[in-house]
Amino acid sequence: MKVRIDPDICQGQGRCFSIAPGLFGFDELGNGVVIGDGTLQADTLALAQLAQANCPEHAIFIEE
């Protein structure tokens, strides 16, 4: 599974980074980005799901 952030939707609230700083970072405009290729392991899947549930713009997507 992989996680991604839609850059057209993200407004840089930073909740994803607050929840999972090992998975998410910021670009030069302050919007959220996925660190690495977004591949999720069993331990990072739960963090990605929590970040997804807390994203006010619903910009985080988890795909198989």
C-alpha positions as CSV (number, residue, x, y, z in Angstrom):
1,M,0.0,0.0,0.0
2,K,1.1,3.6,-0.6
3,V,0.1,6.9,0.8
4,R,0.0,10.1,-1.3
5,I,-1.0,13.7,-0.8
6,D,-2.9,15.6,-3.5
7,P,-1.0,18.9,-3.9
8,D,-4.1,20.5,-5.5
9,I,-6.1,19.9,-2.3
10,C,-3.6,20.3,0.5
11,Q,-3.6,23.7,2.2
12,G,-0.6,23.1,4.5
13,Q,-2.5,22.6,7.9
14,G,0.4,20.3,9.0
15,R,-1.7,17.8,10.9
16,C,-0.2,14.9,8.9
17,F,3.3,16.0,9.9
18,S,2.2,16.4,13.5
19,I,0.8,12.9,13.5
20,A,3.5,11.1,11.5
21,P,6.6,13.2,11.0
22,G,8.4,10.1,9.6
23,L,5.9,9.8,6.8
24,F,5.1,13.5,5.9
25,G,7.1,16.7,5.5
26,F,6.6,20.1,3.9
27,D,7.4,21.5,0.4
28,E,8.8,25.0,-0.2
29,L,5.3,26.4,0.0
30,G,4.5,24.8,3.3
31,N,2.2,22.1,1.9
32,G,2.4,18.5,3.0
33,V,4.4,16.0,1.0
34,V,5.1,12.3,1.5
35,I,8.6,11.4,2.4
36,G,10.1,8.8,0.1
37,D,8.0,6.8,-2.3
38,G,5.0,6.5,0.1
39,T,5.2,2.7,0.6
40,L,3.5,1.7,3.8
41,Q,4.5,-1.1,6.2
42,A,2.2,-2.6,8.9
43,D,3.5,-0.1,11.5
44,T,3.2,3.0,9.3
45,L,-0.2,2.1,7.8
46,A,-1.9,2.9,11.1
47,L,-0.2,6.3,11.3
48,A,-1.1,7.1,7.7
49,Q,-4.7,6.2,8.3
50,L,-4.7,8.4,11.4
51,A,-3.3,11.3,9.4
52,Q,-5.8,10.7,6.6
53,A,-8.7,10.8,9.1
54,N,-7.4,14.1,10.6
55,C,-6.7,15.9,7.3
56,P,-9.2,18.8,7.2
57,E,-9.0,19.0,3.4
58,H,-9.1,15.2,2.8
59,A,-6.0,15.5,0.7
60,I,-4.4,12.2,1.9
61,F,-5.1,9.1,0.0
62,I,-4.1,5.5,0.8
63,E,-4.0,3.2,-2.3
64,E,-3.3,-0.5,-2.8
